[in-house]
């Protein structure tokens, strides 16, 4: 690992020295965006058959079942098996 780090450090140092002395020239000029022309064409045609949904309200009478719950009171110290 250490030799690899040393090699990378030497390469970076050489690049810095090359740019500083003018041996490596990193100047460039700006580019232009390409020109794109689009002509003609049409949107795709789509036929969609969808179902009808009727939304409304109406009053309904619903029978609700009644439930009877019987509870028995017992003492905490009383044995249920008696």
N, C-alpha and C positions, 0 to 999 in steps of 0.2 A: 504494500500500500504506500509506503514511504517513497520508494523509487518512482512510482507513478505520479505522486504529488510533486516530486522534484522536477520531473520531466515537464509537467503542465506548467509549473512556475517558470521554468526556463523559457518555454515557448511564449508565454505571456510577456515575459521580460523582453525577449527578442522582438516581438511585435511592437511593444511600446517604444523601444529604441529605434526600430525601423520607421515608424510613423513620425517620431520626433526629429529624426535626421533628414526626412524627406525621401528616404529610400523606398518607402511604401507610400503611395499617393491614394488616399481614399476619397477623393473629390468626385463628384458626379454632377449631372445636371438633371433638372426636373423632367419628368415625363408628362405626356398628355393622355387624357382618357380616350379610349377608342370611341369612334362614332358608330352608333348603332341606329339603323333605320328599320322601322317596322311598317309594313304596308299590307293592307287587305286583311283577310281573315274574318272569321265570324265566331260568335259564341256557340257552344254546343246546344243542340235542341233536346230538351228532356220533357217527356210526357209522364206525368205522375197521376195515377188513379188512386185517390185516397177515399177512405170511408167517411160517411157522415156521422157526426156525433151530436145527438140531441141532448141538451142539458136543460133540466127543469126541476121543479120541486113539486111535491104533492104530500098531502097529509095522510098518514097511515096510523092505524091503531094496532099496537103490538101487545100481545099477551105476555106478561112477565110472570114466571113461576114464583111461587112463594115457598120459602124454606123455613121450617121450624127447627130451632136448635134448642135442645134441652141440656142444661148444665146442672151438674150436681155439686153441691158444696161439700168439701171434705176438709178435715183438719189436717195440718201438716204432719202431726205425730201419729195419726190414725193409720192402721195397716189395712190395705185394700183387700187382702186375701181373706179376711174374717167373714 
